[in-house]
Structure formats: C-alpha cells, structure tokens
Amino acid sequence: MAALGLGACQEERSTRPVPPSRAGSAAEVGGTAALIKAAKKEGRLNTIALPRQWANYGGLIDGFEKKYGLKVVVDHPDVHSRQEIDAVKRYRGQERAPDVLDLGDSFAQSAARQNLLAPYRVAQFDQIPPEQKDAEARWYNNYGGYISIGCDAARVRTCPSSFADLLRPEYKGLVSMYGEPTIAGSAFAAVYAAALANGGSFDDIQPGIDFFARLDKVGNYNRAEPGPAAIAKGKTPISIEWDYLNLQHIDQLRGTSVKWKVSIPFDGSFSQYYAQAINKDAPHPAAARLWEEYLFSPEGQNLRLVDYARPVLMAAMAKNGTLDTTLASRLPTVEGTPQFPTEAQLNKALRTVRENWGKAVGPS
C-alpha cells in the first residue's frame, strides 16, 4: 500500500505543469493554451540576426505579432551565426539576451556542444526528418535551399552557370557572396559547394577554400556583400547565395534596370537548412517556445515559401494536404535527391575553414 501511494504521488508530480524555462514541450507547460498565456504575460520575444527579407522573416514576425499580440524585437538583424552564439554568451542573464536563434546547422551543433541551448520538442518534431534535427531536440532545421549563382544580365554579357565559369577573366571583380565562411552559414555552404565542384567531398572542404583563393588571385572575388541596394548600384553583379535569396532579388528589383537571373551550379549542387534553437537562459522562455511552435506550424512553414525558402516539413505537408502548392510550384527544380553532410563531417569542415580560410583567402 505504501508503495502504491508513493507511485501515485510520483505520477501526480510528473504530470504537474512545469515553468516554461524548463519545459521540453507545450504539454509540459500545461498545453498550448497555457503556453500562449505565459508568453503573453512575458509580452515580448528577443531575436537576433533576422533580416526581414531573409526567408520571409518579415512576414513571420508580422504574423506572430498579430496572432499572439507579442512584440518581436530584432537585435542586429544583419549579423551571422557565430555572432549569434557570441551574443548568447555575452548577454547571459540580461534582459536583452536573445531568446531564440537562427543558425547554420554546423553552428547549431557547436552551440549544443557548448550547452547553450534548451531542449524543446515542437508539436511537429516527429515529422522532421532525422537528419534535420538533434535527437535531443536542442536544435532542428526549419527551412533551407540550394547554393545558387545570381547574375545581372543587364551588366554581364554571359551569366555563369557553374563554379568553373566564375574563374573566367570577364568576371574580374564581379563575384561576391554573403558573409565570410568562418562566421556565416551561407558563405560556409558556398565553400562546401565549391569543394564538391572541384574534387572535394563532404569529408574534404579544402578544395572549396582553394577555389576561392584562386578566385581571389585572378581578381574575380568581390568582398562586397550582395543585397538589393548593392545589386541595383552595380556593386555586386554576380552573387553566390542561397537560391531563395537570389530568387527574391528578382522580386525586389522588378521595375529597375536589373535583369537578375538565377542558376543552381550543375558542378556543385549543395543543399543545406537553417536550424532553430532556444537559448537555455532565454529571458522570455514561454515566448521562445511559442515562436518555435509557430515556425513549424503549417502557417509558418507556408510563409517560408513566400520568399522561395524550402520548408523542412514540405514533404510531410504535401502528404497531409497543408502545403500551399501554388507557392511550392515556384521553386526551381533540382535533379536528384539532396545529400547532407553528417555532424562529424560538418564539424571537420568548419574546423578546416576556420584554420585555413584566413591564410588562403584573407579577411573580407
């Protein structure tokens, strides 16, 4: 009888709601309604590195604020993944610390190893492909795309369609990319794609570093970061970026003299996704968890498609009928099934880039 009584007490404690800061799911808070109530009490969400034009973060932020009545604060919208991790450490315990992070998955894995992230399973966690999430739910990919080459056909006579093309002398000073691979997930992926195009592999990213060293040596590497304003001014007429960013430039620059064309290089097809994560010491833990639920909901996933980003749940949504097929039909067709480097391969590649990029290519 005593044993039965103790078991009942343990069961009661295990089902009692826990504070959002320790919750591993919405159910542990007491359900979705309880999570929403707690988030509204907090009143705001701190984010970092979320440009409105990146993968439709503008639409997502507006949708979240309207749906739940919370204020989304975006700190330093244009910094990169490593700087997000630095901010978590720098502002630990402060009200201004970021609640949530958007990271290239190699950087997400690094943050998890440093014990900076809170385990939390969104409602759709089981639908996320195994290779796109951490088994402990400290991070999970939300959206992604393919490395692509964008080109202003109004300024460039023949647009490149491969990494090999980018070394041509007519592209002197014209080839840019977004950020530097030691700190930016987009640039890191560009180097990985260049490696695949030049005899490298997921286990060997060095040929990608060597490619950019050659690109720099022949004078083609342009260190200006591409963006609508830079493209419109002719500063970055060729850009190596995610396809969803390059495709978005077409919409952003419609009505200008720019004729932006996008191709996925056939010699270095590389796909990668960006991970979402919650700061373990988030000052607004309920809002942080509600934000993740929103990003993985059908509403949030379809909003990614507005700006051409590929939602991680696209296959599952197509199967259950929640995918916006009109938006999905605009995505470029890619041959074959994308392959993804393992965590060990990503970590090895990131170490190689950090050790060798500055020596081979120099700072941006």
C-alpha positions as CSV (number, residue, x, y, z in Angstrom):
1,M,0.0,0.0,0.0
2,A,2.9,2.4,0.8
3,A,4.5,1.6,-2.5
4,L,1.3,2.3,-4.3
5,G,0.8,5.6,-2.6
6,L,4.4,6.7,-3.4
7,G,3.8,5.7,-7.1
8,A,0.7,7.8,-7.2
9,C,2.5,10.8,-5.8
10,Q,5.3,10.5,-8.3
11,E,2.8,10.3,-11.1
12,E,1.0,13.4,-9.9
13,R,4.3,15.3,-9.7
14,S,5.3,14.2,-13.2
15,T,2.1,15.5,-14.8
16,R,2.1,18.8,-12.9
17,P,2.9,21.7,-15.3
18,V,6.5,23.0,-15.1
19,P,7.7,26.5,-15.7
20,P,8.3,27.4,-19.4
21,S,12.0,27.8,-18.7
22,R,12.2,24.0,-18.0
23,A,9.5,22.8,-20.4
24,G,10.5,20.3,-23.0
25,S,7.2,20.6,-24.8
26,A,4.0,22.6,-24.8
27,A,2.3,19.7,-22.9
28,E,4.8,20.1,-20.0
29,V,3.6,23.7,-19.6
30,G,0.1,22.6,-19.4
31,G,-0.8,22.6,-23.1
32,T,-0.8,25.1,-25.9
33,A,-3.3,27.5,-24.3
34,A,-1.1,27.6,-21.1
35,L,2.0,28.3,-23.2
36,I,0.2,31.2,-25.1
37,K,-1.0,32.6,-21.8
38,A,2.5,32.5,-20.3
39,A,4.0,34.1,-23.5
40,K,1.5,36.9,-23.4
41,K,2.4,37.6,-19.8
42,E,6.0,38.0,-20.9
43,G,5.0,40.3,-23.6
44,R,7.9,40.1,-26.0
45,L,10.4,37.9,-27.9
46,N,14.0,38.8,-28.3
47,T,15.5,37.7,-31.6
48,I,18.8,38.3,-33.4
49,A,20.1,38.1,-37.0
50,L,16.7,38.1,-38.6
51,P,16.6,40.4,-41.7
52,R,13.0,40.9,-42.8
53,Q,14.0,40.0,-46.4
54,W,15.6,36.7,-45.4
55,A,13.4,33.6,-45.9
56,N,10.3,35.9,-45.2
57,Y,11.2,36.7,-41.6
58,G,9.3,39.9,-42.2
59,G,6.1,38.0,-42.9
60,L,6.7,35.6,-40.0
61,I,7.4,38.3,-37.5
62,D,4.3,40.2,-38.5
63,G,2.2,37.1,-38.4
64,F,3.4,36.1,-35.0
65,E,2.8,39.6,-33.5
66,K,-0.7,39.7,-35.0
67,K,-1.6,36.2,-33.9
68,Y,-0.4,36.4,-30.3
69,G,-0.1,40.1,-29.5
70,L,3.6,39.9,-28.6
71,K,6.3,42.3,-29.6
72,V,9.2,40.8,-31.6
73,V,12.4,42.7,-31.0
74,V,15.1,42.1,-33.6
75,D,18.7,42.9,-32.5
76,H,21.4,43.3,-35.0
77,P,19.4,41.9,-38.0
78,D,22.5,41.6,-40.3
79,V,24.9,39.6,-38.1
80,H,25.8,36.0,-38.7
81,S,25.6,32.6,-36.9
82,R,28.8,32.8,-34.9
83,Q,27.9,36.3,-33.7
84,E,24.6,35.0,-32.5
85,I,26.4,32.5,-30.3
86,D,28.7,35.2,-29.1
87,A,25.6,37.3,-28.1
88,V,24.1,34.4,-26.1
89,K,27.3,34.3,-24.1
90,R,27.8,38.0,-23.8
91,Y,24.3,38.8,-22.6
92,R,23.7,35.7,-20.4
93,G,21.4,36.7,-17.5
94,Q,20.4,40.0,-19.1
95,E,17.0,41.1,-20.3
96,R,18.4,41.9,-23.8
97,A,19.8,38.4,-24.4
98,P,18.4,36.6,-27.5
99,D,15.5,34.2,-26.7
100,V,15.9,32.3,-30.0
101,L,18.5,31.6,-32.6
102,D,18.6,31.0,-36.3
103,L,21.8,29.2,-37.1
104,G,23.5,27.3,-39.9
105,D,23.3,23.8,-38.6
106,S,27.0,23.4,-38.1
107,F,26.8,26.4,-35.8
108,A,23.7,25.0,-34.1
109,Q,25.7,21.8,-33.3
110,S,28.5,23.9,-31.9
111,A,26.1,25.8,-29.7
112,A,24.6,22.5,-28.5
113,R,28.0,21.1,-27.6
114,Q,28.6,24.3,-25.5
115,N,25.4,23.6,-23.6
116,L,23.8,26.9,-24.7
117,L,20.5,25.5,-26.0
118,A,17.3,24.4,-24.3
119,P,15.8,21.0,-25.4
120,Y,12.3,21.6,-26.6
121,R,10.1,19.4,-28.9
122,V,7.7,21.3,-31.1
123,A,4.4,19.6,-32.0
124,Q,5.8,18.6,-35.4
125,F,9.1,17.3,-34.0
126,D,8.5,13.7,-35.2
127,Q,7.7,14.8,-38.7
128,I,11.1,16.5,-39.1
129,P,13.5,14.1,-41.0
130,P,16.0,12.5,-38.6
131,E,19.0,14.1,-40.4
132,Q,17.5,17.5,-40.0
133,K,17.3,17.6,-36.2
134,D,19.2,16.9,-33.0
135,A,17.9,13.7,-31.3
136,E,17.8,15.7,-28.0
137,A,15.7,18.4,-29.6
138,R,18.3,21.2,-28.8
139,W,18.0,22.3,-32.5
140,Y,16.0,21.4,-35.6
141,N,16.2,22.7,-39.1
142,N,13.3,24.8,-40.3
143,Y,14.0,25.9,-43.8
144,G,16.7,25.8,-46.4
145,G,17.7,25.9,-50.1
146,Y,20.4,25.3,-52.6
147,I,23.5,27.3,-53.3
148,S,22.9,29.3,-56.5
149,I,24.6,31.8,-58.7
150,G,22.7,35.1,-59.3
151,C,23.7,37.4,-62.2
152,D,22.6,40.7,-63.6
153,A,22.2,40.0,-67.3
154,A,21.9,43.8,-67.9
155,R,25.6,44.2,-66.8
156,V,27.1,40.8,-67.5
157,R,27.1,39.7,-71.1
158,T,27.1,35.9,-70.4
159,C,26.0,34.8,-67.0
160,P,27.9,32.0,-65.3
161,S,26.1,28.7,-64.6
162,S,28.9,26.8,-62.8
163,F,31.7,27.3,-60.4
164,A,34.2,26.7,-63.2
165,D,32.7,29.6,-65.1
166,L,33.3,32.0,-62.2
167,L,37.1,31.9,-62.9
168,R,36.7,33.4,-66.4
169,P,38.6,36.7,-66.9
170,E,35.5,38.6,-67.9
171,Y,34.2,38.3,-64.3
172,K,37.1,40.3,-62.8
173,G,35.9,42.0,-59.6
174,L,32.3,40.8,-60.1
175,V,31.8,37.7,-57.9
176,S,30.5,38.2,-54.4
177,M,29.0,36.1,-51.6
178,Y,27.0,36.8,-48.4
179,G,29.4,37.0,-45.5
180,E,32.6,35.1,-44.6
181,P,32.6,31.3,-44.1
182,T,34.1,31.4,-40.7
183,I,31.0,33.2,-39.3
184,A,28.2,33.0,-41.9
185,G,26.3,29.8,-42.8
186,S,25.6,31.0,-46.3
187,A,29.2,31.6,-47.1
188,F,30.3,28.3,-45.4
189,A,27.8,26.5,-47.7
190,A,29.2,28.3,-50.7
191,V,32.7,27.0,-49.9
192,Y,31.3,23.5,-49.4
193,A,29.5,23.7,-52.8
194,A,32.8,24.9,-54.4
195,A,34.6,21.9,-52.9
196,L,32.1,19.5,-54.4
197,A,32.6,21.2,-57.8
198,N,36.4,20.9,-57.5
199,G,37.1,17.3,-56.5
200,G,36.3,17.7,-52.8
201,S,33.6,15.9,-50.8
202,F,31.7,16.2,-47.5
203,D,34.9,14.9,-45.9
204,D,37.2,17.3,-47.7
205,I,36.2,21.0,-47.9
206,Q,39.8,22.2,-48.7
207,P,39.2,22.3,-52.5
208,G,36.5,24.8,-51.8
209,I,38.9,27.1,-49.9
210,D,41.4,26.6,-52.7
211,F,38.8,27.6,-55.3
212,F,38.1,30.9,-53.5
213,A,41.9,31.5,-53.2
214,R,42.1,31.1,-57.0
215,L,39.1,33.3,-57.5
216,D,40.8,36.0,-55.3
217,K,44.2,35.6,-57.0
218,V,42.7,36.1,-60.5
219,G,40.9,39.2,-59.2
220,N,37.3,38.0,-59.6
221,Y,36.4,37.8,-55.8
222,N,34.4,40.8,-54.8
223,R,34.2,41.2,-51.0
224,A,31.1,43.5,-51.0
225,E,28.1,41.7,-49.6
226,P,25.3,41.3,-52.2
227,G,21.9,42.7,-51.4
228,P,19.2,44.6,-53.4
229,A,20.8,48.0,-52.9
230,A,24.3,46.8,-53.9
231,I,23.0,44.9,-56.9
232,A,20.9,47.9,-58.1
233,K,24.0,50.1,-57.9
234,G,26.1,47.5,-59.9
235,K,28.4,46.8,-57.0
236,T,27.7,43.0,-56.9
237,P,26.5,41.9,-60.3
238,I,27.3,38.2,-59.6
239,S,26.3,36.7,-56.3
240,I,26.8,33.2,-54.8
241,E,23.9,32.9,-52.4
242,W,21.1,30.6,-51.3
243,D,18.6,30.2,-54.1
244,Y,15.8,31.7,-52.0
245,L,17.8,34.9,-51.6
246,N,18.8,35.1,-55.2
247,L,15.2,34.4,-56.4
248,Q,13.9,37.0,-54.0
249,H,16.2,39.6,-55.7
250,I,14.1,39.1,-58.9
251,D,11.0,40.4,-57.0
252,Q,12.9,43.1,-55.1
253,L,14.4,44.5,-58.2
254,R,11.5,44.3,-60.5
255,G,10.9,47.6,-62.2
256,T,14.6,48.6,-62.1
257,S,17.2,48.2,-64.8
258,V,18.5,45.0,-63.2
259,K,17.8,41.7,-65.1
260,W,18.5,39.2,-62.4
261,K,18.9,35.5,-63.4
262,V,19.4,32.6,-61.1
263,S,21.0,29.2,-61.8
264,I,21.9,26.3,-59.5
265,P,25.5,25.3,-60.5
266,F,25.5,21.9,-62.0
267,D,29.1,21.1,-60.9
268,G,28.5,21.9,-57.2
269,S,24.9,21.2,-56.1
270,F,24.8,21.7,-52.4
271,S,21.7,22.0,-50.1
272,Q,21.6,22.9,-46.5
273,Y,19.0,24.1,-44.0
274,Y,19.0,26.6,-41.1
275,A,18.3,25.5,-37.6
276,Q,16.1,27.0,-34.9
277,A,17.1,26.8,-31.3
278,I,16.1,28.3,-27.9
279,N,18.6,30.0,-25.7
280,K,18.9,27.9,-22.5
281,D,18.8,31.1,-20.5
282,A,16.2,32.9,-22.5
283,P,14.7,35.9,-20.7
284,H,11.3,35.1,-22.3
285,P,11.2,31.3,-22.2
286,A,7.5,30.9,-23.0
287,A,7.6,33.3,-25.9
288,A,10.7,31.5,-27.2
289,R,8.8,28.2,-27.2
290,L,5.7,29.7,-28.7
291,W,7.8,31.1,-31.5
292,E,9.2,27.7,-32.4
293,E,5.7,26.2,-32.4
294,Y,4.7,29.0,-34.9
295,L,7.6,28.5,-37.2
296,F,6.9,24.8,-37.5
297,S,3.1,25.1,-37.9
298,P,1.6,24.9,-41.4
299,E,1.1,28.7,-41.3
300,G,4.7,29.3,-40.5
301,Q,6.1,26.8,-43.0
302,N,4.0,28.1,-45.8
303,L,5.2,31.6,-45.1
304,R,8.7,30.4,-45.8
305,L,7.6,29.6,-49.4
306,V,6.5,33.2,-50.0
307,D,10.2,34.1,-50.3
308,Y,11.2,30.8,-52.0
309,A,12.7,29.1,-48.9
310,R,12.0,25.4,-48.8
311,P,10.2,24.4,-45.5
312,V,11.7,21.4,-43.8
313,L,8.2,19.9,-43.4
314,M,7.4,20.3,-47.1
315,A,7.1,16.6,-47.9
316,A,5.0,15.9,-44.8
317,M,2.7,18.8,-45.6
318,A,2.3,17.7,-49.2
319,K,1.2,14.4,-47.8
320,N,-1.3,15.7,-45.3
321,G,-2.7,18.4,-47.6
322,T,-1.4,21.5,-45.7
323,L,1.2,22.6,-48.2
324,D,0.5,25.7,-50.3
325,T,1.0,24.0,-53.7
326,T,0.8,27.3,-55.6
327,L,3.8,28.8,-53.7
328,A,5.7,25.5,-53.8
329,S,5.3,25.3,-57.6
330,R,7.6,28.4,-58.0
331,L,10.6,26.6,-56.6
332,P,13.3,25.7,-59.1
333,T,13.6,22.0,-60.0
334,V,16.7,20.3,-58.8
335,E,18.0,17.0,-60.2
336,G,18.4,14.1,-57.7
337,T,17.9,13.8,-54.0
338,P,19.8,16.2,-51.8
339,Q,22.5,14.7,-49.6
340,F,23.6,16.2,-46.3
341,P,26.9,16.0,-44.5
342,T,26.9,14.3,-41.2
343,E,27.6,16.2,-37.9
344,A,31.1,14.8,-37.9
345,Q,31.7,16.0,-41.5
346,L,30.3,19.4,-40.8
347,N,32.4,19.9,-37.7
348,K,35.5,18.8,-39.6
349,A,34.7,21.1,-42.4
350,L,34.1,24.1,-40.1
351,R,37.4,23.5,-38.3
352,T,39.2,23.4,-41.7
353,V,37.6,26.6,-42.8
354,R,38.5,28.4,-39.5
355,E,42.1,27.2,-39.7
356,N,42.7,27.8,-43.4
357,W,40.4,30.5,-44.8
358,G,42.3,33.5,-43.5
359,K,45.7,32.1,-44.7
360,A,44.3,31.2,-48.2
361,V,41.9,34.0,-48.9
362,G,42.3,36.6,-46.2
363,P,39.6,38.6,-44.4
364,S,36.6,40.1,-46.1
